[in-house]
């Protein structure tokens, strides 16, 4: 378990370091590429966000209406 914890703690800094080394090797502007990618990521998040909010609200409405409890109680009792 200690080995897995060590590997998981080391993995993220190692990935970041490898990305920086690769960017320097290819002689690209690492920080500028990072900022450009972050801007594109924010655009994607803002496009997906309304859908995610709608899904969370729909799931919350189904949970508060106890539909899932009804579904499992009556559907799965007849299947078995």
Helices and strands as residue ranges (DSSP letters): H 2-25, H 30-64, H 67-79
